[in-house]
Amino acid sequence: MGNAFDRATRGHVIDYIDFHLHGWHWPAFNIADMAIVGGAIALVAQSFMSVENPAATKESQ
């Protein structure tokens, strides 16, 4: 929604992080991009951390 708001009001998206490392330009990111990537990483990490309780599954059967 932030990107859509910036495009509608400013005509472009504001980039918050833009840096160069030894002549290599890293892609620019804004807060919305970081939130999407962070959320995806958190979902993947959580899927590996969830553990089923075997006793609970036997009781439900």
CHARMM internal coordinates of N, CA and C (Angstrom, degrees):
IC EDIT
DIST 1 N 1 CA 1.4426
DIST 1 CA 1 C 1.5249
ANGL 1 N 1 CA 1 C 110.44
DIST 1 C 2 N 1.3226
ANGL 1 CA 1 C 2 N 116.75
DIHE 1 N 1 CA 1 C 2 N -33.91
DIST 2 N 2 CA 1.4577
ANGL 1 C 2 N 2 CA 120.08
DIHE 1 CA 1 C 2 N 2 CA 179.72
DIST 2 CA 2 C 1.5158
ANGL 2 N 2 CA 2 C 111.59
DIHE 1 C 2 N 2 CA 2 C -63.90
DIST 2 C 3 N 1.3408
ANGL 2 CA 2 C 3 N 116.66
DIHE 2 N 2 CA 2 C 3 N -41.75
DIST 3 N 3 CA 1.4625
ANGL 2 C 3 N 3 CA 120.00
DIHE 2 CA 2 C 3 N 3 CA 178.25
DIST 3 CA 3 C 1.5224
ANGL 3 N 3 CA 3 C 110.91
DIHE 2 C 3 N 3 CA 3 C -64.07
DIST 3 C 4 N 1.3304
ANGL 3 CA 3 C 4 N 117.54
DIHE 3 N 3 CA 3 C 4 N -41.86
DIST 4 N 4 CA 1.4653
ANGL 3 C 4 N 4 CA 121.17
DIHE 3 CA 3 C 4 N 4 CA 179.06
DIST 4 CA 4 C 1.5242
ANGL 4 N 4 CA 4 C 110.28
DIHE 3 C 4 N 4 CA 4 C -63.41
DIST 4 C 5 N 1.3233
ANGL 4 CA 4 C 5 N 117.06
DIHE 4 N 4 CA 4 C 5 N -41.24
DIST 5 N 5 CA 1.4667
ANGL 4 C 5 N 5 CA 120.83
DIHE 4 CA 4 C 5 N 5 CA 178.59
DIST 5 CA 5 C 1.5235
ANGL 5 N 5 CA 5 C 110.58
DIHE 4 C 5 N 5 CA 5 C -63.44
DIST 5 C 6 N 1.3439
ANGL 5 CA 5 C 6 N 117.18
DIHE 5 N 5 CA 5 C 6 N -46.17
DIST 6 N 6 CA 1.4642
ANGL 5 C 6 N 6 CA 120.29
DIHE 5 CA 5 C 6 N 6 CA 178.55
DIST 6 CA 6 C 1.5202
ANGL 6 N 6 CA 6 C 111.43
DIHE 5 C 6 N 6 CA 6 C -60.73
DIST 6 C 7 N 1.3340
ANGL 6 CA 6 C 7 N 117.13
DIHE 6 N 6 CA 6 C 7 N -43.71
DIST 7 N 7 CA 1.4698
ANGL 6 C 7 N 7 CA 119.33
DIHE 6 CA 6 C 7 N 7 CA 179.88
DIST 7 CA 7 C 1.5240
ANGL 7 N 7 CA 7 C 111.65
DIHE 6 C 7 N 7 CA 7 C -64.70
DIST 7 C 8 N 1.3320
ANGL 7 CA 7 C 8 N 117.19
DIHE 7 N 7 CA 7 C 8 N -38.17
DIST 8 N 8 CA 1.4613
ANGL 7 C 8 N 8 CA 120.38
DIHE 7 CA 7 C 8 N 8 CA -178.71
DIST 8 CA 8 C 1.5219
ANGL 8 N 8 CA 8 C 111.77
DIHE 7 C 8 N 8 CA 8 C -71.70
DIST 8 C 9 N 1.3285
ANGL 8 CA 8 C 9 N 117.45
DIHE 8 N 8 CA 8 C 9 N -38.62
DIST 9 N 9 CA 1.4628
ANGL 8 C 9 N 9 CA 119.98
DIHE 8 CA 8 C 9 N 9 CA -174.94
DIST 9 CA 9 C 1.5176
ANGL 9 N 9 CA 9 C 113.80
DIHE 8 C 9 N 9 CA 9 C -92.82
DIST 9 C 10 N 1.3444
ANGL 9 CA 9 C 10 N 117.85
DIHE 9 N 9 CA 9 C 10 N -33.48
DIST 10 N 10 CA 1.4588
ANGL 9 C 10 N 10 CA 120.73
DIHE 9 CA 9 C 10 N 10 CA -175.29
DIST 10 CA 10 C 1.5248
ANGL 10 N 10 CA 10 C 113.37
DIHE 9 C 10 N 10 CA 10 C -111.18
DIST 10 C 11 N 1.3257
ANGL 10 CA 10 C 11 N 116.57
DIHE 10 N 10 CA 10 C 11 N -18.34
DIST 11 N 11 CA 1.4542
ANGL 10 C 11 N 11 CA 120.14
DIHE 10 CA 10 C 11 N 11 CA -177.53
DIST 11 CA 11 C 1.5202
ANGL 11 N 11 CA 11 C 113.37
DIHE 10 C 11 N 11 CA 11 C 87.15
DIST 11 C 12 N 1.3347
ANGL 11 CA 11 C 12 N 117.59
DIHE 11 N 11 CA 11 C 12 N -3.14
DIST 12 N 12 CA 1.4592
ANGL 11 C 12 N 12 CA 122.59
DIHE 11 CA 11 C 12 N 12 CA 177.83
DIST 12 CA 12 C 1.5205
ANGL 12 N 12 CA 12 C 108.94
DIHE 11 C 12 N 12 CA 12 C -156.50
DIST 12 C 13 N 1.3216
ANGL 12 CA 12 C 13 N 115.42
DIHE 12 N 12 CA 12 C 13 N 165.33
DIST 13 N 13 CA 1.4607
ANGL 12 C 13 N 13 CA 121.35
DIHE 12 CA 12 C 13 N 13 CA 179.49
DIST 13 CA 13 C 1.5210
ANGL 13 N 13 CA 13 C 108.59
DIHE 12 C 13 N 13 CA 13 C -95.14
DIST 13 C 14 N 1.3124
ANGL 13 CA 13 C 14 N 116.60
DIHE 13 N 13 CA 13 C 14 N 135.96
DIST 14 N 14 CA 1.4623
ANGL 13 C 14 N 14 CA 121.42
DIHE 13 CA 13 C 14 N 14 CA 179.20
DIST 14 CA 14 C 1.5273
ANGL 14 N 14 CA 14 C 108.79
DIHE 13 C 14 N 14 CA 14 C -81.67
DIST 14 C 15 N 1.3264
ANGL 14 CA 14 C 15 N 116.54
DIHE 14 N 14 CA 14 C 15 N 127.88
DIST 15 N 15 CA 1.4644
ANGL 14 C 15 N 15 CA 121.60
DIHE 14 CA 14 C 15 N 15 CA 177.85
DIST 15 CA 15 C 1.5203
ANGL 15 N 15 CA 15 C 109.22
DIHE 14 C 15 N 15 CA 15 C -95.52
DIST 15 C 16 N 1.3010
ANGL 15 CA 15 C 16 N 115.68
DIHE 15 N 15 CA 15 C 16 N 134.71
DIST 16 N 16 CA 1.4567
ANGL 15 C 16 N 16 CA 120.65
DIHE 15 CA 15 C 16 N 16 CA -177.60
DIST 16 CA 16 C 1.5194
ANGL 16 N 16 CA 16 C 112.67
DIHE 15 C 16 N 16 CA 16 C -100.18
DIST 16 C 17 N 1.3162
ANGL 16 CA 16 C 17 N 117.98
DIHE 16 N 16 CA 16 C 17 N -30.96
DIST 17 N 17 CA 1.4537
ANGL 16 C 17 N 17 CA 121.09
DIHE 16 CA 16 C 17 N 17 CA -179.15
DIST 17 CA 17 C 1.5236
ANGL 17 N 17 CA 17 C 108.23
DIHE 16 C 17 N 17 CA 17 C -123.96
DIST 17 C 18 N 1.3085
ANGL 17 CA 17 C 18 N 116.02
DIHE 17 N 17 CA 17 C 18 N 119.17
DIST 18 N 18 CA 1.4583
ANGL 17 C 18 N 18 CA 121.96
DIHE 17 CA 17 C 18 N 18 CA 179.26
DIST 18 CA 18 C 1.5255
ANGL 18 N 18 CA 18 C 107.17
DIHE 17 C 18 N 18 CA 18 C -148.26
DIST 18 C 19 N 1.3234
ANGL 18 CA 18 C 19 N 117.46
DIHE 18 N 18 CA 18 C 19 N 109.38
DIST 19 N 19 CA 1.4583
ANGL 18 C 19 N 19 CA 118.86
DIHE 18 CA 18 C 19 N 19 CA -178.38
DIST 19 CA 19 C 1.5185
ANGL 19 N 19 CA 19 C 111.26
DIHE 18 C 19 N 19 CA 19 C -140.86
DIST 19 C 20 N 1.3189
ANGL 19 CA 19 C 20 N 114.46
DIHE 19 N 19 CA 19 C 20 N 162.84
DIST 20 N 20 CA 1.4592
ANGL 19 C 20 N 20 CA 123.37
DIHE 19 CA 19 C 20 N 20 CA 179.96
DIST 20 CA 20 C 1.5271
ANGL 20 N 20 CA 20 C 108.26
DIHE 19 C 20 N 20 CA 20 C -118.24
DIST 20 C 21 N 1.3335
ANGL 20 CA 20 C 21 N 116.70
DIHE 20 N 20 CA 20 C 21 N 141.78
DIST 21 N 21 CA 1.4555
ANGL 20 C 21 N 21 CA 121.30
DIHE 20 CA 20 C 21 N 21 CA -179.57
DIST 21 CA 21 C 1.5205
ANGL 21 N 21 CA 21 C 108.74
DIHE 20 C 21 N 21 CA 21 C -131.75
DIST 21 C 22 N 1.3274
ANGL 21 CA 21 C 22 N 117.04
DIHE 21 N 21 CA 21 C 22 N 110.06
DIST 22 N 22 CA 1.4711
ANGL 21 C 22 N 22 CA 123.54
DIHE 21 CA 21 C 22 N 22 CA 179.46
DIST 22 CA 22 C 1.5276
ANGL 22 N 22 CA 22 C 111.51
DIHE 21 C 22 N 22 CA 22 C 51.41
DIST 22 C 23 N 1.3088
ANGL 22 CA 22 C 23 N 116.76
DIHE 22 N 22 CA 22 C 23 N 47.04
DIST 23 N 23 CA 1.4536
ANGL 22 C 23 N 23 CA 121.71
DIHE 22 CA 22 C 23 N 23 CA 177.85
DIST 23 CA 23 C 1.5142
ANGL 23 N 23 CA 23 C 115.04
DIHE 22 C 23 N 23 CA 23 C 81.74
DIST 23 C 24 N 1.3090
ANGL 23 CA 23 C 24 N 117.11
DIHE 23 N 23 CA 23 C 24 N -1.68
DIST 24 N 24 CA 1.4622
ANGL 23 C 24 N 24 CA 121.30
DIHE 23 CA 23 C 24 N 24 CA 179.16
DIST 24 CA 24 C 1.5132
ANGL 24 N 24 CA 24 C 109.14
DIHE 23 C 24 N 24 CA 24 C -103.20
DIST 24 C 25 N 1.3281
ANGL 24 CA 24 C 25 N 116.92
DIHE 24 N 24 CA 24 C 25 N 127.70
DIST 25 N 25 CA 1.4621
ANGL 24 C 25 N 25 CA 121.68
DIHE 24 CA 24 C 25 N 25 CA -178.82
DIST 25 CA 25 C 1.5190
ANGL 25 N 25 CA 25 C 109.86
DIHE 24 C 25 N 25 CA 25 C -90.19
DIST 25 C 26 N 1.3296
ANGL 25 CA 25 C 26 N 116.34
DIHE 25 N 25 CA 25 C 26 N 114.42
DIST 26 N 26 CA 1.4630
ANGL 25 C 26 N 26 CA 122.21
DIHE 25 CA 25 C 26 N 26 CA 176.89
DIST 26 CA 26 C 1.5183
ANGL 26 N 26 CA 26 C 108.05
DIHE 25 C 26 N 26 CA 26 C -74.79
DIST 26 C 27 N 1.3365
ANGL 26 CA 26 C 27 N 120.14
DIHE 26 N 26 CA 26 C 27 N 140.75
DIST 27 N 27 CA 1.4638
ANGL 26 C 27 N 27 CA 121.23
DIHE 26 CA 26 C 27 N 27 CA 178.89
DIST 27 CA 27 C 1.5324
ANGL 27 N 27 CA 27 C 111.71
DIHE 26 C 27 N 27 CA 27 C -57.29
DIST 27 C 28 N 1.3007
ANGL 27 CA 27 C 28 N 116.28
DIHE 27 N 27 CA 27 C 28 N 140.37
DIST 28 N 28 CA 1.4659
ANGL 27 C 28 N 28 CA 121.45
DIHE 27 CA 27 C 28 N 28 CA -179.61
DIST 28 CA 28 C 1.5246
ANGL 28 N 28 CA 28 C 110.00
DIHE 27 C 28 N 28 CA 28 C -76.97
DIST 28 C 29 N 1.3204
ANGL 28 CA 28 C 29 N 115.58
DIHE 28 N 28 CA 28 C 29 N 139.22
DIST 29 N 29 CA 1.4588
ANGL 28 C 29 N 29 CA 121.93
DIHE 28 CA 28 C 29 N 29 CA 179.79
DIST 29 CA 29 C 1.5166
ANGL 29 N 29 CA 29 C 109.45
DIHE 28 C 29 N 29 CA 29 C -125.22
DIST 29 C 30 N 1.3139
ANGL 29 CA 29 C 30 N 116.05
DIHE 29 N 29 CA 29 C 30 N 151.97
DIST 30 N 30 CA 1.4550
ANGL 29 C 30 N 30 CA 120.25
DIHE 29 CA 29 C 30 N 30 CA 170.82
DIST 30 CA 30 C 1.5275
ANGL 30 N 30 CA 30 C 108.20
DIHE 29 C 30 N 30 CA 30 C -118.42
DIST 30 C 31 N 1.2998
ANGL 30 CA 30 C 31 N 117.23
DIHE 30 N 30 CA 30 C 31 N 177.20
DIST 31 N 31 CA 1.4589
ANGL 30 C 31 N 31 CA 121.38
DIHE 30 CA 30 C 31 N 31 CA -174.91
DIST 31 CA 31 C 1.5282
ANGL 31 N 31 CA 31 C 111.46
DIHE 30 C 31 N 31 CA 31 C -61.33
DIST 31 C 32 N 1.3177
ANGL 31 CA 31 C 32 N 118.66
DIHE 31 N 31 CA 31 C 32 N -37.10
DIST 32 N 32 CA 1.4684
ANGL 31 C 32 N 32 CA 120.98
DIHE 31 CA 31 C 32 N 32 CA 179.65
DIST 32 CA 32 C 1.5263
ANGL 32 N 32 CA 32 C 110.68
DIHE 31 C 32 N 32 CA 32 C -63.23
DIST 32 C 33 N 1.3353
ANGL 32 CA 32 C 33 N 117.16
DIHE 32 N 32 CA 32 C 33 N -42.53
DIST 33 N 33 CA 1.4620
ANGL 32 C 33 N 33 CA 120.59
DIHE 32 CA 32 C 33 N 33 CA 177.88
DIST 33 CA 33 C 1.5270
ANGL 33 N 33 CA 33 C 110.73
DIHE 32 C 33 N 33 CA 33 C -61.76
DIST 33 C 34 N 1.3303
ANGL 33 CA 33 C 34 N 116.61
DIHE 33 N 33 CA 33 C 34 N -44.18
DIST 34 N 34 CA 1.4626
ANGL 33 C 34 N 34 CA 120.53
DIHE 33 CA 33 C 34 N 34 CA -179.22
DIST 34 CA 34 C 1.5273
ANGL 34 N 34 CA 34 C 111.21
DIHE 33 C 34 N 34 CA 34 C -64.67
DIST 34 C 35 N 1.3257
ANGL 34 CA 34 C 35 N 117.84
DIHE 34 N 34 CA 34 C 35 N -36.61
DIST 35 N 35 CA 1.4668
ANGL 34 C 35 N 35 CA 121.07
DIHE 34 CA 34 C 35 N 35 CA 179.65
DIST 35 CA 35 C 1.5278
ANGL 35 N 35 CA 35 C 111.05
DIHE 34 C 35 N 35 CA 35 C -67.28
DIST 35 C 36 N 1.3245
ANGL 35 CA 35 C 36 N 117.31
DIHE 35 N 35 CA 35 C 36 N -40.74
DIST 36 N 36 CA 1.4678
ANGL 35 C 36 N 36 CA 120.99
DIHE 35 CA 35 C 36 N 36 CA 179.07
DIST 36 CA 36 C 1.5286
ANGL 36 N 36 CA 36 C 110.29
DIHE 35 C 36 N 36 CA 36 C -64.71
DIST 36 C 37 N 1.3189
ANGL 36 CA 36 C 37 N 117.09
DIHE 36 N 36 CA 36 C 37 N -47.59
DIST 37 N 37 CA 1.4647
ANGL 36 C 37 N 37 CA 120.86
DIHE 36 CA 36 C 37 N 37 CA -179.70
DIST 37 CA 37 C 1.5267
ANGL 37 N 37 CA 37 C 110.44
DIHE 36 C 37 N 37 CA 37 C -65.38
DIST 37 C 38 N 1.3342
ANGL 37 CA 37 C 38 N 117.00
DIHE 37 N 37 CA 37 C 38 N -42.51
DIST 38 N 38 CA 1.4654
ANGL 37 C 38 N 38 CA 120.43
DIHE 37 CA 37 C 38 N 38 CA 178.47
DIST 38 CA 38 C 1.5166
ANGL 38 N 38 CA 38 C 112.18
DIHE 37 C 38 N 38 CA 38 C -62.13
DIST 38 C 39 N 1.3228
ANGL 38 CA 38 C 39 N 117.13
DIHE 38 N 38 CA 38 C 39 N -40.64
DIST 39 N 39 CA 1.4599
ANGL 38 C 39 N 39 CA 120.96
DIHE 38 CA 38 C 39 N 39 CA 177.86
DIST 39 CA 39 C 1.5147
ANGL 39 N 39 CA 39 C 112.22
DIHE 38 C 39 N 39 CA 39 C -65.84
DIST 39 C 40 N 1.3268
ANGL 39 CA 39 C 40 N 116.84
DIHE 39 N 39 CA 39 C 40 N -40.35
DIST 40 N 40 CA 1.4668
ANGL 39 C 40 N 40 CA 120.31
DIHE 39 CA 39 C 40 N 40 CA 178.11
DIST 40 CA 40 C 1.5239
ANGL 40 N 40 CA 40 C 110.81
DIHE 39 C 40 N 40 CA 40 C -64.62
DIST 40 C 41 N 1.3214
ANGL 40 CA 40 C 41 N 117.27
DIHE 40 N 40 CA 40 C 41 N -42.17
DIST 41 N 41 CA 1.4644
ANGL 40 C 41 N 41 CA 120.92
DIHE 40 CA 40 C 41 N 41 CA 177.85
DIST 41 CA 41 C 1.5213
ANGL 41 N 41 CA 41 C 110.37
DIHE 40 C 41 N 41 CA 41 C -63.76
DIST 41 C 42 N 1.3334
ANGL 41 CA 41 C 42 N 117.47
DIHE 41 N 41 CA 41 C 42 N -41.88
DIST 42 N 42 CA 1.4662
ANGL 41 C 42 N 42 CA 121.06
DIHE 41 CA 41 C 42 N 42 CA 178.97
DIST 42 CA 42 C 1.5270
ANGL 42 N 42 CA 42 C 111.38
DIHE 41 C 42 N 42 CA 42 C -63.35
DIST 42 C 43 N 1.3324
ANGL 42 CA 42 C 43 N 117.97
DIHE 42 N 42 CA 42 C 43 N -40.26
DIST 43 N 43 CA 1.4654
ANGL 42 C 43 N 43 CA 120.78
DIHE 42 CA 42 C 43 N 43 CA 178.23
DIST 43 CA 43 C 1.5235
ANGL 43 N 43 CA 43 C 111.83
DIHE 42 C 43 N 43 CA 43 C -64.32
DIST 43 C 44 N 1.3218
ANGL 43 CA 43 C 44 N 116.62
DIHE 43 N 43 CA 43 C 44 N -43.10
DIST 44 N 44 CA 1.4628
ANGL 43 C 44 N 44 CA 119.98
DIHE 43 CA 43 C 44 N 44 CA 179.06
DIST 44 CA 44 C 1.5252
ANGL 44 N 44 CA 44 C 110.21
DIHE 43 C 44 N 44 CA 44 C -65.50
DIST 44 C 45 N 1.3284
ANGL 44 CA 44 C 45 N 117.17
DIHE 44 N 44 CA 44 C 45 N -44.56
DIST 45 N 45 CA 1.4651
ANGL 44 C 45 N 45 CA 120.52
DIHE 44 CA 44 C 45 N 45 CA 179.19
DIST 45 CA 45 C 1.5195
ANGL 45 N 45 CA 45 C 110.73
DIHE 44 C 45 N 45 CA 45 C -62.00
DIST 45 C 46 N 1.3214
ANGL 45 CA 45 C 46 N 117.69
DIHE 45 N 45 CA 45 C 46 N -41.66
DIST 46 N 46 CA 1.4656
ANGL 45 C 46 N 46 CA 121.55
DIHE 45 CA 45 C 46 N 46 CA -179.61
DIST 46 CA 46 C 1.5141
ANGL 46 N 46 CA 46 C 111.12
DIHE 45 C 46 N 46 CA 46 C -65.85
DIST 46 C 47 N 1.3248
ANGL 46 CA 46 C 47 N 117.66
DIHE 46 N 46 CA 46 C 47 N -34.71
DIST 47 N 47 CA 1.4634
ANGL 46 C 47 N 47 CA 119.90
DIHE 46 CA 46 C 47 N 47 CA -179.82
DIST 47 CA 47 C 1.5252
ANGL 47 N 47 CA 47 C 111.53
DIHE 46 C 47 N 47 CA 47 C -66.83
DIST 47 C 48 N 1.3212
ANGL 47 CA 47 C 48 N 117.65
DIHE 47 N 47 CA 47 C 48 N -29.96
DIST 48 N 48 CA 1.4605
ANGL 47 C 48 N 48 CA 120.68
DIHE 47 CA 47 C 48 N 48 CA 176.48
DIST 48 CA 48 C 1.5239
ANGL 48 N 48 CA 48 C 112.02
DIHE 47 C 48 N 48 CA 48 C -79.68
DIST 48 C 49 N 1.3171
ANGL 48 CA 48 C 49 N 117.26
DIHE 48 N 48 CA 48 C 49 N -24.34
DIST 49 N 49 CA 1.4608
ANGL 48 C 49 N 49 CA 121.23
DIHE 48 CA 48 C 49 N 49 CA -175.99
DIST 49 CA 49 C 1.5172
ANGL 49 N 49 CA 49 C 113.88
DIHE 48 C 49 N 49 CA 49 C -89.46
DIST 49 C 50 N 1.3242
ANGL 49 CA 49 C 50 N 118.41
DIHE 49 N 49 CA 49 C 50 N -18.22
DIST 50 N 50 CA 1.4585
ANGL 49 C 50 N 50 CA 119.01
DIHE 49 CA 49 C 50 N 50 CA -177.56
DIST 50 CA 50 C 1.5217
ANGL 50 N 50 CA 50 C 109.28
DIHE 49 C 50 N 50 CA 50 C -73.28
DIST 50 C 51 N 1.3143
ANGL 50 CA 50 C 51 N 114.88
DIHE 50 N 50 CA 50 C 51 N 132.56
DIST 51 N 51 CA 1.4578
ANGL 50 C 51 N 51 CA 121.52
DIHE 50 CA 50 C 51 N 51 CA -177.86
DIST 51 CA 51 C 1.5159
ANGL 51 N 51 CA 51 C 107.93
DIHE 50 C 51 N 51 CA 51 C -122.78
DIST 51 C 52 N 1.3197
ANGL 51 CA 51 C 52 N 115.68
DIHE 51 N 51 CA 51 C 52 N 129.19
DIST 52 N 52 CA 1.4601
ANGL 51 C 52 N 52 CA 119.17
DIHE 51 CA 51 C 52 N 52 CA 177.66
DIST 52 CA 52 C 1.5170
ANGL 52 N 52 CA 52 C 109.41
DIHE 51 C 52 N 52 CA 52 C -79.98
DIST 52 C 53 N 1.3074
ANGL 52 CA 52 C 53 N 115.45
DIHE 52 N 52 CA 52 C 53 N 143.62
DIST 53 N 53 CA 1.4530
ANGL 52 C 53 N 53 CA 121.59
DIHE 52 CA 52 C 53 N 53 CA 176.63
DIST 53 CA 53 C 1.5282
ANGL 53 N 53 CA 53 C 107.55
DIHE 52 C 53 N 53 CA 53 C -88.94
DIST 53 C 54 N 1.3436
ANGL 53 CA 53 C 54 N 118.66
DIHE 53 N 53 CA 53 C 54 N 111.12
DIST 54 N 54 CA 1.4715
ANGL 53 C 54 N 54 CA 120.10
DIHE 53 CA 53 C 54 N 54 CA -176.87
DIST 54 CA 54 C 1.5275
ANGL 54 N 54 CA 54 C 112.90
DIHE 53 C 54 N 54 CA 54 C -60.16
DIST 54 C 55 N 1.3141
ANGL 54 CA 54 C 55 N 118.32
DIHE 54 N 54 CA 54 C 55 N -33.31
DIST 55 N 55 CA 1.4642
ANGL 54 C 55 N 55 CA 120.87
DIHE 54 CA 54 C 55 N 55 CA 179.62
DIST 55 CA 55 C 1.5239
ANGL 55 N 55 CA 55 C 110.73
DIHE 54 C 55 N 55 CA 55 C -66.33
DIST 55 C 56 N 1.3013
ANGL 55 CA 55 C 56 N 117.50
DIHE 55 N 55 CA 55 C 56 N -37.77
DIST 56 N 56 CA 1.4647
ANGL 55 C 56 N 56 CA 121.25
DIHE 55 CA 55 C 56 N 56 CA -179.47
DIST 56 CA 56 C 1.5264
ANGL 56 N 56 CA 56 C 110.78
DIHE 55 C 56 N 56 CA 56 C -68.26
DIST 56 C 57 N 1.3195
ANGL 56 CA 56 C 57 N 118.21
DIHE 56 N 56 CA 56 C 57 N -36.43
DIST 57 N 57 CA 1.4676
ANGL 56 C 57 N 57 CA 119.79
DIHE 56 CA 56 C 57 N 57 CA -179.75
DIST 57 CA 57 C 1.5234
ANGL 57 N 57 CA 57 C 111.15
DIHE 56 C 57 N 57 CA 57 C -71.85
DIST 57 C 58 N 1.3336
ANGL 57 CA 57 C 58 N 118.69
DIHE 57 N 57 CA 57 C 58 N -32.75
DIST 58 N 58 CA 1.4661
ANGL 57 C 58 N 58 CA 121.13
DIHE 57 CA 57 C 58 N 58 CA 177.75
DIST 58 CA 58 C 1.5226
ANGL 58 N 58 CA 58 C 110.99
DIHE 57 C 58 N 58 CA 58 C -68.91
DIST 58 C 59 N 1.3401
ANGL 58 CA 58 C 59 N 116.91
DIHE 58 N 58 CA 58 C 59 N -36.80
DIST 59 N 59 CA 1.4629
ANGL 58 C 59 N 59 CA 120.77
DIHE 58 CA 58 C 59 N 59 CA 179.93
DIST 59 CA 59 C 1.5159
ANGL 59 N 59 CA 59 C 111.57
DIHE 58 C 59 N 59 CA 59 C -68.29
DIST 59 C 60 N 1.3291
ANGL 59 CA 59 C 60 N 117.68
DIHE 59 N 59 CA 59 C 60 N -34.15
DIST 60 N 60 CA 1.4602
ANGL 59 C 60 N 60 CA 120.55
DIHE 59 CA 59 C 60 N 60 CA -177.59
DIST 60 CA 60 C 1.5242
ANGL 60 N 60 CA 60 C 111.92
DIHE 59 C 60 N 60 CA 60 C -76.52
DIST 60 C 61 N 1.3149
ANGL 60 CA 60 C 61 N 118.45
DIHE 60 N 60 CA 60 C 61 N -16.73
DIST 61 N 61 CA 1.4676
ANGL 60 C 61 N 61 CA 121.02
DIHE 60 CA 60 C 61 N 61 CA -178.93
DIST 61 CA 61 C 1.4568
ANGL 61 N 61 CA 61 C 109.16
DIHE 60 C 61 N 61 CA 61 C -83.43
END
COOR INIT
IC SEED 1 N 1 CA 1 C
IC BUILD
